[in-house]
Amino acid sequence: MKVISTTIPDVLIIEPKVFGDERGFFFESFNRRQFADLIGRDVDFVQDNHSRSVKNVLRGLHYQIQQPQGKLVRVVQGAVFDVAVDIRRMSPAFGRHAAVELSAENKRMIWIPEGFAHGFMVISDTAEFLYKTTDYWAPEFERSIAWNDPAIGIQWPIQDSPILSVKDQQAKPLAESEYFV
């Protein structure tokens, strides 16, 4: 696996070694020992999630204020614009974001550690998105930051208005949100 740095040192793009021939391809999408070496610590993934969305669906920016989740995310069909926002108040990168296109074609993954808000927008007709989490979903602790907060300044690849959940329509800007100390 190859690691690519982002604008935030703790958020890492991971490119697996892909073996392909006329039959198709094979790659190891997760190896605990190798992943620990890549990020510098061992993590225990406890939950895998799978979502499917249509073009222009924007999910996020989500996080859990308690039981924070580290996430290893990838796309197995289609393509998304994926974003991580640092909401660790004492971090030198507080309020900054890292963004990358993830697709079934490029097979990239992104590691988003605990202490970040996460979101993605589907840029293909449909996309299937997989992610491993380091803690369980806890809806009572779930929070959302406004996807279009000018203080964060994410340049989403929007052609039309995004399709948002009610929760994401009501999300607060970062300045009014809870974050990690």
Phi, psi and omega per residue, in radians:
M1 nan 2.582 3.125
K2 -2.004 2.394 3.111
V3 -1.872 2.343 3.103
I4 -2.070 2.217 3.119
S5 -1.240 2.680 3.032
T6 -2.007 -3.027 3.119
T7 -1.187 -0.236 3.074
I8 -2.081 2.045 -3.014
P9 -0.945 -0.561 -3.092
D10 -1.386 -0.289 3.125
V11 -1.664 2.132 -3.018
L12 -2.160 2.397 2.994
I13 -1.597 2.320 -3.109
I14 -2.096 2.170 3.082
E15 -1.896 2.022 3.123
P16 -1.280 2.751 3.022
K17 -1.408 2.057 -3.069
V18 -1.823 2.266 3.078
F19 -1.873 2.091 -3.099
G20 -2.355 2.672 3.020
D21 -2.683 -2.882 -3.084
E22 -1.090 -0.304 3.140
R23 -1.453 -0.385 -3.065
G24 2.472 -2.434 -3.136
F25 -2.539 2.896 3.044
F26 -2.519 2.422 2.936
F27 -2.669 2.688 3.085
E28 -1.504 1.972 -3.086
S29 -1.461 -0.346 3.079
F30 -2.734 2.315 3.040
N31 -2.434 1.974 -3.001
R32 -0.976 -0.800 -3.112
R33 -1.115 -0.809 -3.125
Q34 -1.168 -0.692 3.122
F35 -1.096 -0.747 3.108
A36 -1.053 -0.716 3.096
D37 -1.112 -0.678 -3.110
L38 -1.177 -0.727 -3.059
I39 -1.721 -0.131 3.077
G40 1.493 0.228 3.069
R41 -2.851 2.749 3.107
D42 -1.554 2.360 3.065
V43 -2.143 2.689 3.130
D44 -1.973 1.836 3.084
F45 -1.372 2.291 -3.055
V46 -2.022 -0.198 -3.068
Q47 -2.627 2.416 3.007
D48 -1.980 2.380 3.130
N49 -2.166 2.641 -3.123
H50 -2.424 2.155 3.083
S51 -2.208 2.697 3.047
R52 -2.228 2.330 -3.113
S53 -2.472 2.778 3.122
V54 -1.703 2.934 -3.107
K55 -0.912 2.434 3.104
N56 1.306 0.057 2.990
V57 -1.235 2.287 3.080
L58 -2.097 2.095 3.134
R59 -1.963 2.110 3.108
G60 2.210 3.104 0.221
L61 -1.647 1.999 -2.985
H62 -1.865 2.637 3.000
Y63 -2.838 2.927 3.046
Q64 -2.013 2.137 -3.088
I65 -1.230 -0.521 2.940
Q66 -2.097 2.750 -3.008
Q67 0.934 0.889 -3.118
P68 -1.052 2.564 -3.072
Q69 -1.959 2.203 2.831
G70 -1.405 2.557 -3.092
K71 -2.331 2.381 2.955
L72 -1.955 1.964 -2.971
V73 -2.070 2.633 3.080
R74 -2.762 2.880 3.137
V75 -2.010 2.306 3.135
V76 -1.890 -0.177 3.051
Q77 -2.656 2.244 3.128
G78 1.496 -2.695 -3.077
A79 -2.638 2.556 3.087
V80 -2.369 2.752 2.946
F81 -1.744 1.980 -2.990
D82 -1.888 2.426 -3.034
V83 -2.357 2.408 3.005
A84 -2.150 2.304 3.137
V85 -2.045 2.209 -3.140
D86 -1.306 2.032 3.120
I87 -2.096 0.549 3.037
R88 -1.619 1.841 -3.001
R89 -0.903 -0.630 -3.095
M90 -1.525 0.024 -3.128
S91 -1.397 2.464 3.048
P92 -1.122 -0.294 3.140
A93 -1.750 0.221 -3.103
F94 -0.901 2.258 3.103
G95 1.453 -0.119 3.105
R96 -1.571 2.826 -3.131
H97 -2.279 2.777 2.996
A98 -2.149 2.444 -3.108
A99 -2.385 2.577 3.139
V100 -2.696 2.605 2.997
E101 -1.501 2.216 3.044
L102 -1.963 2.381 -3.141
S103 -2.610 2.835 3.043
A104 -1.091 -0.557 -3.112
E105 -1.254 -0.826 -3.085
N106 -1.456 -0.261 3.056
K107 1.018 0.289 3.119
R108 -1.252 2.676 3.017
M109 -2.179 2.812 3.039
I110 -2.312 2.366 3.073
W111 -1.706 2.124 3.119
I112 -2.077 1.854 -3.089
P113 -1.271 2.984 3.060
E114 -0.991 2.560 3.134
G115 1.706 0.167 -3.141
F116 -2.155 2.551 2.922
A117 -1.537 2.586 -3.052
H118 -2.337 2.490 3.047
G119 -2.716 2.871 3.058
F120 -2.649 2.724 3.089
M121 -2.203 2.325 -3.136
V122 -1.367 2.196 -3.114
I123 -1.961 -0.013 3.027
S124 -1.881 3.100 -3.136
D125 -1.018 -0.723 3.027
T126 -2.524 2.860 3.059
A127 -2.623 2.495 3.008
E128 -1.977 2.208 -2.945
F129 -2.096 2.228 3.132
L130 -2.039 2.448 3.023
Y131 -2.617 2.489 3.070
K132 -1.727 2.465 3.136
T133 -2.183 2.634 -3.117
T134 -1.555 -0.104 3.022
D135 -2.543 2.879 -3.078
Y136 -1.357 2.699 3.055
W137 -1.116 2.271 -3.140
A138 -2.308 1.550 -3.025
P139 -0.986 -0.505 -3.136
E140 -1.193 -0.313 3.139
F141 -1.882 0.012 -3.089
E142 -1.273 2.400 3.115
R143 -2.339 2.809 3.091
S144 -2.343 2.464 3.015
I145 -1.911 2.488 -3.108
A146 -1.010 2.236 -3.102
W147 -1.087 -0.480 -3.044
N148 -1.911 0.413 3.127
D149 -1.053 2.043 -3.121
P150 -1.118 -0.402 3.113
A151 -1.168 -0.486 3.097
I152 -1.529 -0.705 3.013
G153 1.263 0.664 3.114
I154 -1.261 2.283 3.090
Q155 -1.658 1.382 -3.139
W156 -1.151 2.520 3.120
P157 -1.426 1.147 -3.014
I158 -1.626 2.272 3.027
Q159 -1.799 -0.663 3.095
D160 -2.164 -3.061 3.046
S161 -1.186 2.432 3.123
P162 -1.245 2.724 3.055
I163 -1.615 2.048 -3.040
L164 -2.090 2.623 2.982
S165 -1.290 2.875 3.073
V166 -1.029 -0.755 3.129
K167 -0.995 -0.777 -3.114
D168 -1.283 -0.484 3.046
Q169 -1.158 -0.497 -3.089
Q170 -1.702 0.107 -3.087
A171 -1.116 2.607 -3.106
K172 -1.629 2.751 2.991
P173 -1.190 2.824 -3.123
L174 -0.959 -0.717 -3.094
A175 -1.052 -0.414 -3.137
E176 -1.836 0.083 -3.047
S177 -1.681 2.797 2.973
E178 -1.402 2.535 3.085
Y179 -2.520 3.101 -3.045
F180 -1.563 2.452 3.139
V181 -1.442 nan nan
